[in-house]
């Protein structure tokens, strides 16, 4: 909605007041420096020379009670020149020169940081309409419904209010990708595909899946409850391990068949193993059980000597923590004092430990964080890197250190096979002030 009409101030002289605010969002790891500038239309040149020509998220405020204008830009100065500069004659471009009284902005170092900050700013300024303004597409998930007497799997973009008895796996790029993975995976098992609440009846005729021997058919007591529960356990283990549990199971059966000289059976199992691997190959690294979607994202920072760290916990995104990478003064001071500089691994661990626990505000906000994470991860061209934890909850610290180096230098991510130990030790030497 546009600003309401207000009278232009011309009766008194108003000076620009530049203040640094320490504005902190919920669960902020460190304080984001915001700048606020009072705006007088007659002196717009002073404001336009003060604001930086860098990326930022900004809020334009009018009179008390009026609706603010929120946006993001790669060049804040150029954007404000268009919005607050003298309007061109017969131009249909939006101009808020006579309505804005205050400008507030936050510098950002990457598009991901700007998107997260814009989301939180809109959520704060427009709590009832921010979702319509953002138009986030929720992440598709595979939902395993375990609290049903006869569990089943389905694909959804919504997380229910209750999470007990339900497991979610994702995020996938599209609903089609999630459905294809779920269908291809369930072909290896005999868990039901129907969506009905079953009341087992031996007189029930069954369905096409039971006819094809692709379902244990609990609908007409084709199996015992214990047998069906065991099959559901295999499906659950398959999803949680990314398909590796079934791969190990078939490999063991194939080796046993070979040992018994049953080469035809071993060949059939090997063909089945190829199908399983083809199905699991569809899975991106980010797809896992949501409560295990933990990791660290590294993004460029608005500060030239640092990078921004975003801690990911169960798909929730923390606010950025600044990590200083290149500080010649610290290296020189350490050399002068003959003290051993702190390693990058230790500094990253210390920074992560300093991030406050996320304050959860409901499943809707969880879905919105997953949507932001999914949108960044599946981009063809993206800035920054993401490192996920292993089953033990540990980060691959050597890879993280190399990722920090690449993001700081503006280099493209490299695959694991092309990353060498030499790169790692050269970076460690540079951080210690030793020229490699």
C-alpha positions as CSV (number, residue, x, y, z in Angstrom):
1,X,0.0,0.0,0.0
2,X,1.3,3.5,-0.7
3,X,2.1,6.0,1.9
4,X,-0.8,8.3,3.0
5,X,-0.6,11.9,1.7
6,X,1.3,14.3,4.1
7,X,2.1,17.9,3.9
8,X,5.6,18.8,2.9
9,X,7.8,20.4,5.6
10,X,9.2,23.8,4.5
11,X,8.7,26.0,7.5
12,X,11.7,25.1,9.6
13,X,15.3,24.1,9.0
14,X,15.9,20.5,9.9
15,X,19.4,19.0,10.1
16,X,20.3,15.5,9.0
17,X,21.0,13.3,12.1
18,X,23.1,10.3,11.4
19,X,22.9,7.7,14.2
20,X,24.3,4.2,14.5
21,X,21.8,1.9,16.0
22,X,22.4,-1.5,17.6
23,X,19.3,-3.3,16.2
24,X,19.1,-6.9,17.1
25,X,16.7,-9.4,15.8
26,X,15.5,-12.5,17.7
27,X,18.3,-14.9,18.5
28,X,21.0,-12.7,16.9
29,X,24.5,-14.1,17.1
30,X,26.0,-10.6,16.9
31,X,24.7,-7.1,16.6
32,X,23.9,-6.0,13.0
33,X,24.9,-2.3,12.6
34,X,22.0,-0.3,11.1
35,X,22.2,3.2,10.0
36,X,19.3,5.7,10.3
37,X,19.2,9.0,8.6
38,X,16.5,11.7,8.8
39,X,15.4,12.8,5.4
40,X,14.4,16.4,4.3
41,X,13.4,16.6,0.6
42,X,15.2,20.0,0.2
43,X,18.5,18.5,1.2
44,X,18.4,15.1,-0.6
45,X,21.9,15.5,-1.9
46,X,23.3,15.2,1.6
47,X,21.6,11.9,2.1
48,X,22.4,10.5,-1.3
49,X,26.1,11.2,-0.8
50,X,26.0,9.7,2.7
51,X,24.5,6.3,1.9
52,X,26.9,3.6,0.5
53,X,26.7,2.3,-3.1
54,X,26.6,-1.2,-1.8
55,X,24.1,-4.0,-1.2
56,X,21.6,-3.4,1.6
57,X,18.1,-4.0,3.0
58,X,16.4,-0.7,3.7
59,X,13.2,0.7,5.3
60,X,11.7,4.1,4.3
61,X,9.5,5.5,7.0
62,X,7.0,8.4,6.7
63,X,4.9,10.1,9.3
64,X,4.0,8.2,12.5
65,X,1.3,5.7,11.8
66,X,2.0,5.4,8.0
67,X,3.1,2.2,6.3
68,X,6.8,1.8,5.7
69,X,8.4,0.9,2.4
70,X,10.7,-2.2,2.7
71,X,13.1,-3.4,0.1
72,X,16.6,-4.7,-0.8
73,X,19.0,-3.5,-3.4
74,X,22.5,-4.3,-4.8
75,X,23.2,-0.6,-4.9
76,X,21.5,1.4,-2.1
77,X,22.5,4.8,-3.3
78,X,21.2,4.3,-6.8
79,X,18.0,2.8,-5.5
80,X,17.4,5.8,-3.2
81,X,18.2,8.2,-5.9
82,X,15.3,6.8,-7.9
83,X,12.9,6.7,-4.9
84,X,13.8,9.9,-3.2
85,X,15.4,12.1,-5.9
86,X,13.6,14.9,-7.8
87,X,10.8,13.2,-9.9
88,X,11.1,13.4,-13.6
89,X,8.4,15.0,-15.6
90,X,5.7,12.7,-17.0
91,X,7.4,9.7,-15.3
92,X,5.4,6.8,-14.0
93,X,8.2,5.5,-11.8
94,X,7.5,5.3,-8.0
95,X,8.7,8.3,-6.2
96,X,8.4,8.7,-2.4
97,X,10.3,12.0,-2.0
98,X,7.4,13.9,-0.4
99,X,6.3,11.0,1.9
100,X,9.6,9.7,3.5
101,X,10.9,11.2,6.7
102,X,13.5,8.6,7.7
103,X,15.7,6.1,6.0
104,X,17.1,3.0,7.8
105,X,19.4,0.4,6.3
106,X,21.5,-2.7,7.0
107,X,24.5,-3.5,4.9
108,X,24.6,-7.1,3.5
109,X,27.4,-9.1,2.0
110,X,25.4,-11.7,0.0
111,X,22.0,-12.2,-1.6
112,X,21.3,-15.0,0.9
113,X,21.9,-12.7,3.9
114,X,19.8,-10.0,2.2
115,X,16.9,-12.4,1.6
116,X,17.0,-13.6,5.3
117,X,17.2,-10.0,6.6
118,X,14.4,-8.9,4.2
119,X,12.2,-11.8,5.4
120,X,12.8,-10.9,9.1
121,X,12.2,-7.2,8.4
122,X,8.9,-7.8,6.6
123,X,7.9,-10.3,9.3
124,X,8.5,-7.6,11.9
125,X,6.9,-4.6,10.0
126,X,4.0,-6.5,8.5
127,X,3.2,-9.5,10.8
128,X,-0.2,-10.2,9.2
129,X,0.7,-9.7,5.5
130,X,4.4,-10.5,5.2
131,X,3.8,-14.0,3.7
132,X,1.8,-12.4,0.8
133,X,4.7,-10.0,0.1
134,X,7.4,-12.7,0.2
135,X,5.5,-15.4,-1.8
136,X,7.8,-18.1,-0.4
137,X,7.3,-21.6,-1.9
138,X,7.4,-24.1,0.9
139,X,9.9,-27.0,0.5
140,X,8.5,-30.4,-0.6
141,X,9.0,-33.1,2.0
142,X,8.5,-36.8,2.2
143,X,6.3,-37.5,5.3
144,X,6.4,-40.8,7.0
145,X,3.3,-41.2,9.2
146,X,4.2,-43.6,12.0
147,X,1.4,-43.0,14.4
148,X,-1.1,-44.6,12.1
149,X,-1.9,-48.2,13.0
150,X,-0.7,-49.0,9.5
151,X,2.0,-46.4,8.7
152,X,2.4,-45.0,5.2
153,X,4.5,-42.4,3.3
154,X,3.3,-39.3,1.5
155,X,4.6,-36.1,0.0
156,X,3.7,-32.7,1.5
157,X,4.8,-29.1,1.7
158,X,3.3,-28.6,5.1
159,X,4.6,-29.5,8.6
160,X,1.9,-30.5,11.0
161,X,1.5,-28.9,14.4
162,X,2.5,-32.2,16.1
163,X,5.8,-33.8,15.2
164,X,5.6,-36.9,17.4
165,X,4.8,-40.0,15.4
166,X,5.8,-38.3,12.2
167,X,9.1,-37.9,10.4
168,X,9.9,-35.5,7.6
169,X,12.6,-35.9,5.0
170,X,13.8,-33.1,2.7
171,X,13.9,-30.5,1.4
172,X,13.4,-31.5,-2.3
173,X,13.6,-29.1,-5.2
174,X,10.1,-29.8,-6.5
175,X,7.1,-31.8,-5.5
176,X,7.6,-33.9,-8.6
177,X,11.2,-34.8,-7.5
178,X,9.9,-35.7,-4.0
179,X,7.2,-37.9,-5.5
180,X,9.6,-39.6,-7.9
181,X,12.0,-40.5,-5.1
182,X,9.3,-41.7,-2.9
183,X,7.7,-43.9,-5.6
184,X,11.0,-45.3,-6.8
185,X,12.0,-46.1,-3.2
186,X,8.7,-47.7,-2.2
187,X,9.0,-50.1,-5.2
188,X,11.7,-51.9,-3.2
189,X,9.4,-52.5,-0.3
190,X,5.9,-53.8,0.4
191,X,4.5,-50.9,2.5
192,X,1.1,-49.8,1.5
193,X,0.5,-46.8,-0.9
194,X,-3.2,-46.2,-0.2
195,X,-4.3,-43.2,1.8
196,X,-7.3,-44.8,3.5
197,X,-7.6,-45.5,7.2
198,X,-7.7,-49.2,7.2
199,X,-10.1,-51.5,9.0
200,X,-8.7,-54.9,8.0
201,X,-11.3,-57.2,6.6
202,X,-10.5,-60.6,5.0
203,X,-13.4,-60.1,2.6
204,X,-11.8,-57.0,1.1
205,X,-10.7,-57.6,-2.5
206,X,-7.4,-55.7,-2.2
207,X,-5.9,-53.4,-4.8
208,X,-3.5,-53.6,-7.8
209,X,-0.4,-53.4,-5.6
210,X,-1.5,-56.5,-3.6
211,X,-2.2,-58.3,-6.9
212,X,1.3,-57.5,-8.1
213,X,2.8,-58.6,-4.8
214,X,4.1,-55.1,-4.1
215,X,2.2,-54.7,-0.9
216,X,1.7,-56.9,2.2
217,X,-2.0,-56.1,2.0
218,X,-2.9,-55.4,5.6
219,X,-6.3,-54.2,4.3
220,X,-7.5,-57.9,4.1
221,X,-5.1,-59.4,6.6
222,X,-2.6,-60.5,4.1
223,X,0.1,-60.3,6.8
224,X,0.3,-60.0,10.5
225,X,0.7,-56.7,12.2
226,X,4.2,-57.7,13.3
227,X,5.2,-58.4,9.7
228,X,3.9,-55.1,8.5
229,X,5.6,-53.2,11.4
230,X,8.9,-54.9,10.4
231,X,8.5,-53.8,6.8
232,X,7.8,-50.2,8.0
233,X,11.0,-50.4,10.0
234,X,13.0,-51.2,6.9
235,X,11.4,-48.3,5.0
236,X,12.2,-45.9,7.9
237,X,15.8,-47.1,8.1
238,X,16.0,-46.7,4.3
239,X,14.9,-43.0,4.4
240,X,17.1,-42.2,7.4
241,X,20.2,-43.6,5.9
242,X,19.6,-42.2,2.4
243,X,19.1,-45.7,1.0
244,X,22.4,-47.1,2.3
245,X,20.7,-49.6,4.6
246,X,19.1,-51.4,1.7
247,X,22.3,-51.2,-0.3
248,X,24.1,-53.0,2.6
249,X,21.3,-55.5,2.9
250,X,21.4,-56.5,-0.8
251,X,25.2,-56.5,-0.9
252,X,25.2,-59.0,2.0
253,X,22.6,-61.2,0.3
254,X,24.6,-61.1,-3.0
255,X,27.8,-62.1,-1.4
256,X,26.1,-64.9,0.4
257,X,24.6,-66.2,-2.8
258,X,28.1,-66.0,-4.5
259,X,29.6,-68.0,-1.6
260,X,26.9,-70.7,-2.1
261,X,27.7,-70.7,-5.9
262,X,24.2,-69.4,-6.7
263,X,25.5,-67.2,-9.5
264,X,22.1,-66.6,-11.0
265,X,20.7,-65.4,-7.7
266,X,23.7,-63.2,-7.2
267,X,23.3,-61.7,-10.7
268,X,19.6,-61.0,-9.9
269,X,20.6,-59.3,-6.6
270,X,23.3,-57.3,-8.4
271,X,20.7,-56.0,-10.9
272,X,18.4,-55.1,-8.0
273,X,21.3,-53.3,-6.3
274,X,21.9,-51.2,-9.4
275,X,18.2,-50.1,-9.3
276,X,18.6,-49.1,-5.7
277,X,21.7,-47.1,-6.4
278,X,19.9,-45.4,-9.3
279,X,17.1,-44.4,-6.9
280,X,19.4,-43.1,-4.2
281,X,21.4,-41.2,-6.7
282,X,18.5,-38.8,-7.0
283,X,19.1,-37.6,-3.5
284,X,20.9,-34.3,-3.1
285,X,23.2,-34.0,-0.1
286,X,20.8,-31.6,1.7
287,X,17.9,-34.2,1.8
288,X,17.8,-35.9,5.2
289,X,15.5,-36.2,8.2
290,X,14.7,-32.6,9.2
291,X,15.8,-33.0,12.8
292,X,19.2,-34.0,11.4
293,X,19.5,-31.1,8.9
294,X,22.3,-29.4,10.8
295,X,25.3,-27.7,9.3
296,X,27.1,-24.4,8.6
297,X,26.7,-22.0,5.7
298,X,29.5,-19.6,4.8
299,X,28.7,-16.4,3.0
300,X,30.6,-13.3,2.0
301,X,30.3,-10.5,4.6
302,X,29.7,-6.8,4.2
303,X,33.0,-6.3,6.0
304,X,35.9,-6.8,3.7
305,X,38.1,-8.7,6.1
306,X,35.6,-11.3,7.2
307,X,33.0,-13.9,6.2
308,X,29.5,-14.5,7.6
309,X,28.6,-17.8,9.3
310,X,25.1,-19.1,9.4
311,X,24.4,-22.0,11.7
312,X,21.8,-24.4,10.5
313,X,19.9,-26.4,13.2
314,X,17.1,-28.8,12.1
315,X,16.6,-26.5,9.0
316,X,16.4,-23.4,11.1
317,X,18.8,-20.6,10.1
318,X,20.5,-18.6,12.7
319,X,21.5,-14.9,12.2
320,X,25.0,-14.3,10.9
321,X,28.1,-14.4,12.9
322,X,31.0,-12.5,11.6
323,X,34.3,-14.3,11.4
324,X,37.4,-12.2,10.7
325,X,39.6,-14.0,8.2
326,X,42.3,-11.6,7.1
327,X,43.7,-9.4,9.9
328,X,47.3,-8.4,9.3
329,X,47.5,-6.5,12.6
330,X,46.6,-9.7,14.6
331,X,49.2,-11.7,12.7
332,X,51.9,-9.0,13.2
333,X,51.0,-8.8,16.9
334,X,51.2,-12.5,17.3
335,X,54.6,-12.6,15.6
336,X,55.9,-9.7,17.7
337,X,54.8,-11.4,20.9
338,X,56.1,-14.8,19.6
339,X,52.8,-16.4,20.4
340,X,51.2,-19.1,18.4
341,X,48.2,-17.7,16.5
342,X,44.8,-19.4,17.0
343,X,44.0,-21.9,14.3
344,X,41.1,-21.2,11.9
345,X,39.4,-24.4,13.1
346,X,39.5,-23.2,16.7
347,X,38.2,-19.8,15.7
348,X,35.3,-21.3,13.8
349,X,34.4,-23.6,16.7
350,X,34.6,-20.7,19.1
351,X,32.3,-18.6,16.8
352,X,29.7,-21.3,16.5
353,X,29.7,-21.9,20.3
354,X,29.0,-18.2,20.7
355,X,25.8,-18.3,18.6
356,X,22.8,-18.3,20.9
357,X,20.2,-21.1,20.6
358,X,17.5,-20.4,18.1
359,X,14.2,-19.3,19.6
360,X,11.5,-21.3,17.9
361,X,8.2,-19.6,17.1
362,X,6.2,-22.3,15.5
363,X,6.0,-24.6,12.5
364,X,5.1,-21.9,10.1
365,X,8.4,-20.1,10.7
366,X,10.2,-23.4,10.4
367,X,8.6,-23.9,7.0
368,X,9.7,-20.4,6.0
369,X,13.3,-21.1,7.0
370,X,13.3,-24.3,5.0
371,X,11.9,-22.4,2.0
372,X,14.7,-19.9,2.2
373,X,17.3,-22.6,2.5
374,X,15.8,-24.6,-0.3
375,X,15.7,-21.6,-2.6
376,X,19.4,-20.9,-2.1
377,X,20.6,-24.5,-2.3
378,X,18.9,-25.4,-5.6
379,X,20.1,-22.3,-7.5
380,X,22.1,-23.0,-10.6
381,X,24.5,-20.1,-9.7
382,X,24.9,-19.4,-6.0
383,X,27.3,-17.7,-3.8
384,X,28.6,-19.3,-0.6
385,X,28.9,-22.9,0.6
386,X,27.0,-25.2,2.9
387,X,28.6,-28.0,5.0
388,X,26.4,-30.5,6.8
389,X,27.2,-32.5,9.8
390,X,27.7,-36.3,9.8
391,X,25.8,-38.9,11.7
392,X,27.7,-38.0,14.9
393,X,26.8,-34.4,14.5
394,X,30.3,-33.3,13.7
395,X,31.2,-30.8,11.0
396,X,34.0,-31.6,8.4
397,X,36.3,-29.0,9.8
398,X,39.0,-29.3,7.2
399,X,36.5,-28.8,4.4
400,X,35.0,-25.9,6.3
401,X,38.3,-24.2,6.6
402,X,38.9,-24.6,2.9
403,X,35.4,-23.3,2.3
404,X,36.1,-20.2,4.4
405,X,39.2,-19.5,2.3
406,X,37.2,-19.9,-1.0
407,X,34.3,-17.7,0.0
408,X,36.7,-15.0,1.3
409,X,38.6,-15.0,-1.9
410,X,35.5,-15.2,-4.1
411,X,36.4,-18.5,-5.6
412,X,33.9,-21.2,-6.8
413,X,33.3,-24.3,-4.6
414,X,35.5,-27.2,-5.5
415,X,34.6,-30.9,-5.3
416,X,36.0,-33.1,-2.6
417,X,38.3,-34.9,-5.1
418,X,39.9,-31.7,-6.3
419,X,40.5,-30.3,-2.8
420,X,44.0,-31.2,-1.7
421,X,45.8,-31.3,1.7
422,X,48.2,-28.7,0.2
423,X,45.4,-26.2,-0.1
424,X,44.5,-26.7,3.5
425,X,48.0,-26.3,4.8
426,X,48.7,-23.3,2.6
427,X,45.7,-21.5,4.0
428,X,46.7,-22.5,7.6
429,X,50.1,-21.0,6.9
430,X,48.6,-17.7,5.6
431,X,46.4,-17.3,8.6
432,X,49.5,-17.7,10.8
433,X,51.2,-14.9,8.9
434,X,53.6,-17.2,7.1
435,X,54.0,-16.6,3.4
436,X,53.6,-20.0,1.6
